[in-house]
Amino acid sequence: MNALILTLNAGSSSIKFALYEVAGETLDPIVKGQVEGIGTAPHFVAKDTAGRLLAESYWEGVGAGQGHARAFKQIWSWLSGAAQGRPILAIGHRVAHGGQTYADPVRIDAEVLKELTRIIPLVPLHQPNNLAAIRAVAAEQPDLPQVACFDTGFHRGRPLVSEQLGLPRALLDRGVRRYGFHGLSYEFIAGRLKDLAPEIAEGRVVVAHLGSGASMAALKGGKSVETTMSFSALDGLPMGTRCGVLDPGVLLFLMREDGLGVKELEDLLYKRSGLLGLSGVSNDLRDLHQSDDPRAREALDYFVYRIGQTLGSLCASLGGIDALVFTAGVGENDADIRARVCRDAAWLGIELDEAANQARGARISPEGAKPSVWVIPTDEEAMIARHTLRVVRGQDANAVRGRGIGQD
């Protein structure tokens, strides 16, 4: 009877999960789902890999600090039956930040948890939720191995010039540096590109991870060379509610003239800026496309402009470009944004096959065109599952393979 790997991706009000069956050295996805509305109106849903609903339930919110524990209880209770007697070998977690201590996935013990707690100030809005899920599992299933997989890990090892900020060296030594995020997604894309176009995967590739959280990365030989998110997940591209790149003088102005404190600035930068702040309409690009409000069009224009500007910068870091890859919710599904970005990048030699773009084919540039352009669905859960199995088995990084959810 094959064992299972469970992955958890915890946010402030949700826990996404996926279940994989271990078949030798491969992993096959069988279930995915989430609990959303943690802290308000929790809603559990589970689906098979074809998207068919398997289970759904609701319950009343619980007291502060108990939401993730209650959510995991619901997930575990349902999985106990869905597993059909197959043992769950381990649970893998997406953890926002490994700090300077952890780059590779690691089995969680008291020492690891202590260090991940210590670096909460580096990512105060994400790390506590990740750790809440880890503690919820430990309370419910204390003997079950847990593995932390870091969103910063893929970007570690870049040249120091790429990680530095123009601040006193003492701050660098304290951990104030450009870490980069969305690493699990970029790692998955690098692996998929090796399958789809190995000759391109070894070259100079820019990946645009465009979603509610958005970033871009420059890869060479499948390794991170440069990325847009830096010390925090605020930097780089404008996002659903996050500002993206910002002159720090703006913050000084708001502190001095409006008396804004840390909490007010945090709320402004993380929750009231980006596409929502620019448009005053929505943080969802689908709403902006449909809106007649001129500010919605201006927000879309700014989003596309910043992507194009960033693409040029990343090409400079690579010394050219062999391929552009779109991924994540917007990158995979918004043909209009892809078309606009590609048209603006014609100066790089980028061409678009309009029919392939509308059909969301894997390759959306004309055959033989260089650079080539691709749409590759990402699957961070698949990456977490592979790392988790590798860690609990003590294998090397290339030992575990498998299909992502929804991947043929």
The 8 nearest C-alpha neighbors of each residue, nearest first, counted from 0:
[[1, 85, 2, 84, 86, 22, 21, 3],
 [2, 0, 21, 85, 22, 20, 3, 86],
 [1, 3, 86, 85, 21, 87, 88, 20],
 [4, 2, 87, 20, 19, 88, 21, 86],
 [3, 5, 19, 89, 88, 87, 18, 90],
 [6, 4, 18, 90, 17, 91, 19, 89],
 [7, 5, 91, 17, 16, 90, 92, 384],
 [8, 6, 16, 92, 15, 9, 91, 14],
 [7, 9, 15, 93, 14, 92, 16, 10],
 [10, 8, 14, 129, 128, 13, 7, 15],
 [11, 9, 13, 128, 12, 14, 8, 125],
 [10, 12, 128, 13, 9, 125, 37, 124],
 [13, 11, 37, 36, 10, 35, 38, 14],
 [14, 12, 35, 10, 34, 37, 9, 11],
 [15, 13, 9, 34, 33, 8, 10, 16],
 [14, 16, 33, 8, 7, 32, 9, 13],
 [17, 15, 7, 6, 32, 33, 31, 8],
 [16, 18, 31, 6, 30, 5, 32, 380],
 [17, 19, 5, 30, 4, 29, 28, 31],
 [20, 18, 28, 4, 27, 3, 29, 26],
 [19, 21, 3, 27, 26, 2, 22, 28],
 [22, 20, 26, 2, 3, 1, 25, 23],
 [23, 21, 25, 26, 24, 20, 1, 27],
 [22, 24, 25, 21, 26, 1, 399, 20],
 [23, 25, 399, 22, 400, 398, 26, 21],
 [26, 24, 401, 400, 22, 23, 399, 21],
 [25, 27, 401, 21, 20, 19, 22, 400],
 [26, 28, 20, 19, 402, 401, 29, 21],
 [29, 27, 19, 404, 18, 30, 20, 26],
 [28, 30, 19, 18, 48, 47, 27, 20],
 [31, 29, 47, 18, 17, 46, 48, 28],
 [30, 32, 17, 46, 16, 45, 18, 47],
 [33, 31, 45, 16, 44, 15, 46, 17],
 [34, 32, 15, 14, 16, 44, 43, 35],
 [33, 35, 43, 14, 13, 42, 70, 41],
 [36, 34, 13, 42, 37, 41, 12, 33],
 [35, 37, 41, 40, 12, 39, 42, 38],
 [38, 36, 12, 41, 66, 35, 39, 13],
 [37, 39, 60, 66, 36, 61, 40, 12],
 [38, 40, 60, 36, 37, 41, 59, 61],
 [39, 41, 36, 60, 59, 37, 42, 38],
 [42, 40, 36, 37, 35, 57, 58, 60],
 [41, 43, 57, 35, 34, 56, 36, 40],
 [44, 42, 34, 56, 55, 33, 57, 41],
 [43, 45, 55, 32, 54, 33, 34, 42],
 [46, 44, 32, 54, 53, 31, 52, 55],
 [47, 45, 52, 53, 51, 50, 31, 30],
 [46, 48, 30, 50, 49, 51, 29, 31],
 [47, 49, 50, 29, 30, 405, 404, 46],
 [50, 48, 47, 51, 405, 46, 404, 52],
 [51, 49, 47, 46, 48, 52, 31, 405],
 [52, 50, 46, 47, 49, 53, 48, 45],
 [51, 53, 46, 54, 45, 50, 47, 44],
 [54, 52, 46, 45, 51, 47, 55, 44],
 [55, 53, 45, 44, 52, 56, 46, 43],
 [54, 56, 44, 43, 45, 53, 57, 42],
 [55, 57, 43, 42, 44, 54, 58, 41],
 [58, 56, 42, 41, 43, 59, 55, 40],
 [59, 57, 41, 60, 40, 42, 56, 43],
 [58, 60, 40, 61, 41, 57, 39, 38],
 [59, 61, 39, 38, 40, 41, 58, 37],
 [62, 60, 66, 65, 38, 59, 63, 69],
 [63, 61, 65, 64, 60, 66, 38, 39],
 [62, 64, 65, 61, 66, 38, 60, 67],
 [63, 65, 66, 62, 67, 68, 131, 61],
 [66, 64, 68, 63, 62, 67, 61, 69],
 [65, 67, 69, 68, 37, 38, 64, 61],
 [66, 68, 70, 69, 65, 132, 71, 131],
 [69, 67, 135, 71, 65, 70, 66, 72],
 [68, 70, 72, 66, 67, 71, 65, 73],
 [71, 69, 67, 73, 72, 68, 66, 34],
 [70, 72, 74, 68, 73, 69, 75, 67],
 [73, 71, 69, 75, 70, 74, 76, 68],
 [72, 74, 76, 70, 71, 75, 77, 69],
 [73, 75, 71, 77, 72, 76, 78, 70],
 [76, 74, 78, 72, 77, 73, 71, 79],
 [77, 75, 73, 79, 74, 78, 72, 80],
 [76, 78, 74, 79, 75, 80, 73, 81],
 [79, 77, 81, 75, 80, 76, 82, 74],
 [80, 78, 76, 77, 82, 81, 75, 83],
 [79, 81, 78, 82, 83, 77, 76, 84],
 [80, 82, 78, 83, 79, 77, 84, 30],
 [81, 83, 85, 80, 84, 79, 78, 86],
 [84, 82, 81, 85, 80, 79, 78, 86],
 [83, 85, 82, 86, 80, 79, 81, 0],
 [84, 86, 82, 2, 83, 0, 1, 87],
 [87, 85, 2, 88, 3, 84, 82, 1],
 [88, 86, 3, 4, 89, 2, 85, 5],
 [87, 89, 3, 4, 2, 86, 90, 144],
 [90, 88, 144, 4, 87, 145, 143, 5],
 [91, 89, 5, 145, 6, 4, 146, 144],
 [90, 92, 6, 146, 387, 145, 383, 147],
 [93, 91, 7, 147, 6, 148, 8, 94],
 [92, 94, 148, 8, 149, 147, 95, 7],
 [95, 93, 149, 129, 148, 96, 92, 147],
 [94, 96, 150, 149, 126, 125, 93, 151],
 [97, 95, 98, 151, 149, 94, 150, 126],
 [96, 98, 101, 149, 102, 100, 151, 99],
 [99, 97, 100, 96, 101, 118, 174, 121],
 [98, 100, 101, 97, 174, 102, 155, 178],
 [99, 101, 98, 97, 102, 114, 115, 103],
 [102, 100, 97, 103, 99, 98, 152, 104],
 [101, 103, 152, 97, 155, 104, 149, 100],
 [102, 104, 101, 152, 105, 148, 149, 153],
 [105, 103, 148, 147, 149, 386, 102, 146],
 [106, 104, 147, 146, 107, 103, 390, 148],
 [107, 105, 146, 145, 147, 108, 390, 104],
 [106, 108, 146, 145, 111, 105, 147, 112],
 [107, 109, 111, 110, 112, 106, 145, 113],
 [108, 110, 112, 111, 113, 107, 114, 115],
 [111, 109, 113, 112, 108, 114, 107, 115],
 [112, 110, 114, 108, 113, 109, 107, 115],
 [113, 111, 115, 109, 110, 114, 116, 108],
 [112, 114, 110, 116, 111, 115, 109, 117],
 [113, 115, 117, 111, 116, 112, 110, 118],
 [116, 114, 112, 117, 118, 113, 111, 119],
 [115, 117, 113, 114, 119, 118, 112, 130],
 [118, 116, 114, 115, 119, 113, 120, 112],
 [117, 119, 120, 115, 116, 121, 114, 98],
 [118, 120, 123, 121, 116, 122, 117, 126],
 [121, 119, 123, 118, 122, 117, 126, 116],
 [122, 120, 119, 118, 123, 231, 230, 98],
 [121, 123, 120, 119, 124, 125, 126, 231],
 [124, 122, 120, 119, 125, 126, 121, 127],
 [123, 125, 122, 126, 127, 128, 11, 119],
 [126, 124, 128, 127, 123, 122, 95, 129],
 [125, 127, 129, 128, 119, 95, 122, 123],
 [128, 126, 130, 129, 125, 131, 123, 119],
 [129, 127, 131, 130, 126, 10, 11, 125],
 [130, 128, 126, 9, 132, 131, 127, 94],
 [129, 131, 133, 127, 132, 128, 134, 126],
 [132, 130, 128, 134, 133, 129, 127, 135],
 [131, 133, 135, 130, 134, 129, 67, 136],
 [134, 132, 130, 136, 135, 131, 137, 129],
 [133, 135, 137, 131, 136, 132, 130, 138],
 [134, 136, 68, 132, 138, 133, 137, 131],
 [137, 135, 139, 133, 134, 138, 140, 132],
 [138, 136, 141, 134, 140, 135, 139, 133],
 [139, 137, 135, 136, 141, 140, 134, 68],
 [138, 140, 136, 137, 141, 135, 72, 68],
 [141, 139, 137, 136, 143, 142, 138, 135],
 [142, 140, 137, 143, 138, 139, 136, 144],
 [143, 141, 140, 144, 137, 145, 139, 136],
 [142, 144, 140, 141, 89, 145, 90, 88],
 [145, 143, 89, 142, 90, 146, 106, 88],
 [144, 146, 90, 107, 91, 89, 106, 143],
 [147, 145, 106, 91, 107, 105, 387, 92],
 [146, 148, 92, 105, 104, 94, 91, 93],
 [149, 147, 104, 93, 94, 92, 383, 146],
 [148, 150, 94, 152, 151, 95, 96, 97],
 [149, 151, 182, 95, 180, 181, 183, 152],
 [150, 152, 180, 149, 182, 179, 96, 153],
 [151, 153, 102, 149, 155, 154, 150, 103],
 [154, 152, 182, 155, 151, 186, 223, 183],
 [155, 153, 223, 152, 151, 179, 157, 156],
 [156, 154, 152, 157, 153, 102, 151, 178],
 [155, 157, 158, 154, 159, 223, 153, 224],
 [156, 158, 155, 224, 159, 161, 154, 223],
 [159, 157, 160, 161, 156, 162, 224, 155],
 [158, 160, 162, 161, 163, 157, 156, 176],
 [159, 161, 158, 163, 162, 157, 164, 177],
 [162, 160, 159, 158, 163, 157, 225, 177],
 [163, 161, 177, 159, 176, 160, 178, 164],
 [164, 162, 176, 160, 161, 159, 177, 165],
 [163, 165, 166, 176, 162, 177, 171, 175],
 [166, 164, 163, 167, 168, 171, 176, 170],
 [165, 167, 164, 168, 170, 171, 163, 169],
 [168, 166, 169, 170, 165, 171, 164, 172],
 [169, 167, 171, 170, 166, 172, 165, 173],
 [168, 170, 172, 171, 167, 173, 166, 175],
 [171, 169, 173, 172, 168, 175, 167, 174],
 [172, 170, 175, 168, 174, 173, 169, 176],
 [171, 173, 169, 170, 174, 168, 175, 176],
 [174, 172, 170, 171, 175, 169, 176, 168],
 [173, 175, 171, 172, 176, 170, 99, 98],
 [176, 174, 171, 170, 173, 230, 172, 177],
 [175, 177, 163, 230, 162, 171, 174, 178],
 [178, 176, 229, 230, 162, 179, 163, 164],
 [177, 179, 229, 230, 176, 151, 162, 154],
 [178, 180, 229, 228, 151, 177, 226, 154],
 [179, 181, 151, 150, 182, 228, 232, 178],
 [182, 180, 150, 184, 183, 185, 151, 179],
 [181, 183, 150, 153, 185, 180, 184, 151],
 [184, 182, 186, 379, 150, 185, 181, 187],
 [183, 185, 187, 379, 182, 186, 181, 377],
 [186, 184, 182, 188, 187, 183, 189, 181],
 [185, 187, 183, 189, 184, 188, 182, 190],
 [186, 188, 184, 190, 185, 189, 382, 183],
 [189, 187, 191, 185, 190, 186, 192, 377],
 [188, 190, 186, 192, 221, 187, 191, 185],
 [191, 189, 187, 193, 188, 192, 186, 194],
 [192, 190, 188, 194, 193, 189, 187, 195],
 [191, 193, 195, 194, 189, 190, 200, 196],
 [192, 194, 197, 200, 190, 191, 196, 195],
 [193, 195, 191, 192, 196, 197, 190, 200],
 [196, 194, 192, 193, 191, 197, 200, 361],
 [197, 195, 199, 193, 192, 198, 194, 200],
 [198, 196, 193, 200, 199, 194, 195, 192],
 [197, 199, 196, 200, 201, 202, 193, 192],
 [198, 200, 202, 201, 197, 196, 321, 322],
 [201, 199, 197, 193, 202, 192, 198, 221],
 [202, 200, 220, 199, 198, 221, 219, 197],
 [201, 203, 199, 220, 200, 219, 321, 204],
 [204, 202, 219, 320, 321, 218, 317, 322],
 [205, 203, 322, 218, 321, 323, 217, 320],
 [204, 206, 217, 323, 216, 218, 324, 322],
 [205, 207, 324, 216, 215, 323, 325, 208],
 [208, 206, 215, 325, 209, 324, 326, 214],
 [209, 207, 326, 327, 214, 213, 215, 206],
 [210, 208, 213, 330, 329, 327, 207, 326],
 [209, 211, 328, 329, 212, 213, 327, 208],
 [210, 212, 239, 238, 213, 209, 283, 282],
 [211, 213, 210, 238, 239, 209, 214, 241],
 [214, 212, 209, 210, 238, 208, 236, 211],
 [213, 215, 208, 227, 236, 228, 207, 209],
 [214, 216, 207, 206, 227, 208, 226, 205],
 [215, 217, 226, 206, 225, 205, 218, 227],
 [216, 218, 205, 225, 224, 313, 204, 223],
 [219, 217, 223, 204, 222, 224, 221, 203],
 [220, 218, 203, 221, 222, 202, 204, 201],
 [219, 221, 201, 202, 222, 200, 218, 203],
 [220, 222, 219, 189, 218, 200, 201, 223],
 [223, 221, 218, 219, 220, 224, 153, 154],
 [224, 222, 218, 154, 225, 217, 219, 153],
 [223, 225, 218, 217, 157, 222, 219, 226],
 [226, 224, 217, 216, 223, 161, 313, 316],
 [227, 225, 216, 215, 228, 179, 217, 224],
 [228, 226, 235, 215, 214, 229, 234, 216],
 [229, 227, 234, 179, 235, 232, 226, 180],
 [228, 230, 177, 179, 178, 231, 234, 227],
 [231, 229, 177, 178, 176, 175, 179, 228],
 [232, 230, 233, 229, 228, 234, 122, 121],
 [231, 233, 228, 234, 180, 229, 230, 179],
 [234, 232, 243, 231, 241, 242, 228, 235],
 [233, 235, 243, 228, 244, 232, 229, 231],
 [234, 236, 243, 227, 244, 228, 214, 237],
 [235, 237, 243, 214, 213, 238, 305, 244],
 [238, 236, 243, 273, 242, 241, 302, 235],
 [239, 237, 273, 241, 212, 213, 240, 211],
 [238, 240, 282, 211, 274, 273, 241, 275],
 [239, 241, 273, 272, 270, 271, 275, 238],
 [242, 240, 273, 269, 238, 272, 268, 239],
 [241, 243, 273, 272, 237, 268, 233, 238],
 [244, 242, 237, 234, 235, 236, 233, 241],
 [243, 245, 235, 234, 236, 242, 246, 233],
 [244, 246, 247, 243, 242, 234, 249, 248],
 [245, 247, 248, 249, 244, 250, 251, 243],
 [248, 246, 249, 250, 245, 251, 252, 244],
 [247, 249, 251, 246, 250, 252, 245, 253],
 [250, 248, 252, 247, 251, 246, 253, 245],
 [249, 251, 253, 252, 247, 248, 254, 264],
 [252, 250, 248, 254, 249, 253, 255, 247],
 [251, 253, 249, 255, 250, 254, 256, 248],
 [254, 252, 257, 250, 256, 255, 251, 259],
 [255, 253, 259, 258, 251, 252, 257, 256],
 [254, 256, 252, 253, 258, 257, 251, 259],
 [255, 257, 253, 252, 258, 254, 259, 251],
 [258, 256, 253, 259, 254, 255, 252, 260],
 [257, 259, 254, 255, 256, 260, 253, 252],
 [260, 258, 254, 257, 263, 253, 264, 261],
 [261, 259, 263, 262, 264, 258, 254, 265],
 [260, 262, 264, 263, 265, 259, 266, 254],
 [263, 261, 265, 264, 260, 266, 259, 267],
 [264, 262, 266, 260, 265, 261, 259, 267],
 [265, 263, 267, 261, 266, 262, 268, 260],
 [264, 266, 262, 268, 263, 267, 269, 261],
 [265, 267, 263, 270, 264, 269, 268, 262],
 [268, 266, 271, 264, 265, 270, 269, 272],
 [267, 269, 265, 241, 272, 242, 266, 270],
 [270, 268, 241, 266, 267, 265, 240, 271],
 [269, 271, 240, 266, 267, 268, 272, 241],
 [272, 270, 267, 276, 240, 268, 269, 275],
 [273, 271, 276, 240, 242, 241, 268, 275],
 [274, 272, 242, 240, 241, 238, 237, 276],
 [273, 275, 239, 277, 282, 276, 298, 278],
 [276, 274, 282, 281, 278, 273, 279, 240],
 [275, 277, 272, 273, 271, 279, 274, 278],
 [278, 276, 274, 298, 275, 279, 273, 272],
 [279, 277, 294, 295, 280, 275, 298, 276],
 [278, 280, 276, 275, 277, 281, 294, 295],
 [281, 279, 278, 275, 295, 287, 282, 286],
 [282, 280, 275, 283, 279, 286, 287, 278],
 [281, 283, 275, 239, 274, 240, 284, 280],
 [284, 282, 281, 285, 286, 239, 287, 211],
 [285, 283, 287, 286, 288, 282, 281, 299],
 [286, 284, 288, 283, 287, 289, 333, 290],
 [287, 285, 289, 284, 283, 288, 290, 281],
 [286, 288, 284, 295, 290, 289, 285, 283],
 [287, 289, 285, 286, 290, 284, 295, 296],
 [290, 288, 286, 287, 285, 291, 284, 295],
 [289, 291, 287, 292, 288, 286, 295, 280],
 [292, 290, 293, 289, 295, 296, 287, 288],
 [291, 293, 294, 290, 295, 296, 280, 278],
 [294, 292, 296, 295, 291, 297, 290, 278],
 [293, 295, 278, 297, 292, 296, 298, 277],
 [296, 294, 278, 287, 298, 293, 297, 292],
 [297, 295, 299, 293, 294, 298, 300, 287],
 [296, 298, 294, 300, 295, 299, 301, 293],
 [299, 297, 295, 301, 296, 300, 277, 278],
 [300, 298, 302, 296, 301, 297, 303, 295],
 [299, 301, 297, 303, 298, 302, 304, 296],
 [300, 302, 304, 298, 299, 303, 305, 297],
 [303, 301, 299, 305, 300, 304, 237, 298],
 [304, 302, 306, 300, 305, 301, 340, 299],
 [305, 303, 301, 307, 306, 302, 300, 308],
 [304, 306, 308, 307, 302, 303, 309, 301],
 [307, 305, 303, 309, 304, 308, 310, 302],
 [308, 306, 310, 304, 305, 309, 340, 303],
 [307, 309, 305, 311, 310, 306, 304, 312],
 [310, 308, 312, 306, 311, 307, 305, 313],
 [311, 309, 307, 313, 312, 308, 306, 314],
 [310, 312, 314, 309, 308, 313, 315, 307],
 [311, 313, 309, 315, 310, 314, 316, 308],
 [314, 312, 316, 310, 315, 311, 217, 309],
 [315, 313, 319, 317, 311, 316, 312, 320],
 [314, 316, 318, 312, 313, 317, 311, 319],
 [315, 317, 313, 314, 318, 312, 225, 224],
 [318, 316, 314, 315, 319, 203, 313, 217],
 [317, 319, 315, 316, 314, 320, 203, 313],
 [320, 318, 314, 317, 315, 203, 321, 316],
 [319, 321, 203, 314, 322, 204, 370, 317],
 [322, 320, 370, 203, 204, 202, 371, 369],
 [321, 323, 371, 204, 370, 372, 320, 205],
 [322, 324, 372, 205, 204, 206, 373, 371],
 [325, 323, 206, 373, 374, 372, 207, 205],
 [326, 324, 330, 374, 207, 206, 373, 331],
 [325, 327, 330, 208, 331, 376, 375, 377],
 [328, 326, 330, 208, 209, 331, 210, 329],
 [327, 329, 210, 331, 330, 332, 209, 326],
 [330, 328, 210, 209, 333, 332, 331, 327],
 [329, 331, 326, 325, 209, 327, 328, 332],
 [330, 332, 326, 329, 328, 327, 374, 376],
 [331, 333, 329, 330, 328, 334, 359, 327],
 [334, 332, 329, 335, 336, 330, 331, 337],
 [333, 335, 337, 336, 357, 356, 338, 332],
 [334, 336, 338, 337, 333, 339, 357, 340],
 [337, 335, 339, 338, 334, 333, 340, 303],
 [338, 336, 334, 340, 335, 339, 341, 333],
 [339, 337, 335, 341, 336, 340, 334, 342],
 [340, 338, 342, 336, 341, 337, 343, 335],
 [341, 339, 337, 343, 338, 342, 303, 336],
 [340, 342, 344, 338, 343, 339, 337, 349],
 [343, 341, 339, 344, 345, 340, 338, 350],
 [342, 344, 340, 341, 345, 339, 307, 346],
 [345, 343, 341, 346, 342, 347, 349, 340],
 [344, 346, 349, 348, 347, 342, 343, 341],
 [345, 347, 344, 348, 349, 343, 342, 341],
 [348, 346, 345, 349, 344, 370, 320, 311],
 [347, 349, 345, 346, 350, 370, 369, 344],
 [350, 348, 345, 347, 370, 344, 341, 369],
 [349, 351, 364, 348, 345, 341, 365, 352],
 [352, 350, 364, 353, 363, 365, 341, 349],
 [351, 353, 364, 365, 363, 355, 354, 356],
 [354, 352, 356, 355, 351, 357, 363, 338],
 [353, 355, 357, 356, 352, 358, 363, 359],
 [356, 354, 363, 358, 360, 352, 357, 353],
 [355, 357, 359, 353, 363, 354, 358, 334],
 [356, 358, 354, 359, 355, 334, 353, 360],
 [357, 359, 355, 356, 360, 354, 353, 334],
 [360, 358, 356, 357, 355, 361, 374, 363],
 [359, 361, 355, 362, 358, 363, 356, 374],
 [360, 362, 374, 373, 375, 363, 359, 355],
 [363, 361, 373, 360, 364, 372, 374, 355],
 [362, 364, 355, 356, 352, 372, 373, 360],
 [363, 365, 351, 352, 372, 371, 350, 362],
 [366, 364, 352, 368, 367, 351, 363, 350],
 [367, 365, 368, 364, 371, 362, 352, 363],
 [366, 368, 365, 369, 371, 364, 370, 350],
 [369, 367, 365, 366, 371, 370, 364, 350],
 [370, 368, 371, 367, 321, 348, 349, 322],
 [369, 371, 321, 322, 349, 368, 320, 348],
 [370, 372, 322, 369, 364, 368, 323, 321],
 [373, 371, 323, 364, 363, 322, 324, 362],
 [374, 372, 362, 324, 361, 363, 325, 375],
 [373, 375, 325, 361, 324, 331, 326, 362],
 [374, 376, 326, 361, 373, 377, 325, 324],
 [377, 375, 326, 331, 327, 374, 378, 188],
 [376, 378, 184, 327, 326, 188, 375, 379],
 [379, 377, 380, 381, 403, 184, 187, 376],
 [378, 380, 382, 184, 183, 381, 383, 377],
 [381, 379, 383, 382, 378, 384, 6, 17],
 [382, 380, 403, 384, 379, 383, 378, 385],
 [381, 383, 379, 385, 380, 384, 187, 386],
 [384, 382, 380, 386, 381, 385, 91, 387],
 [383, 385, 387, 381, 382, 386, 380, 6],
 [386, 384, 382, 388, 387, 383, 399, 389],
 [385, 387, 389, 383, 384, 388, 390, 382],
 [388, 386, 384, 390, 91, 389, 385, 146],
 [389, 387, 385, 391, 390, 386, 392, 384],
 [388, 390, 394, 386, 392, 387, 391, 393],
 [389, 391, 393, 387, 392, 388, 386, 394],
 [392, 390, 388, 393, 389, 387, 89, 106],
 [393, 391, 389, 390, 394, 388, 387, 395],
 [392, 394, 390, 391, 389, 395, 388, 396],
 [395, 393, 389, 392, 398, 390, 396, 391],
 [396, 394, 398, 397, 389, 393, 390, 399],
 [395, 397, 398, 394, 389, 399, 386, 385],
 [398, 396, 395, 399, 400, 394, 389, 385],
 [399, 397, 395, 396, 394, 400, 24, 389],
 [400, 398, 24, 385, 397, 25, 389, 401],
 [401, 399, 25, 24, 26, 398, 385, 402],
 [400, 402, 26, 25, 27, 403, 399, 385],
 [401, 403, 406, 27, 404, 26, 28, 400],
 [402, 404, 381, 406, 378, 405, 401, 28],
 [405, 403, 406, 28, 48, 402, 378, 381],
 [404, 406, 403, 48, 407, 49, 402, 28],
 [407, 405, 403, 404, 402, 376, 378, 48],
 [406, 405, 402, 403, 404, 401, 48, 27]]
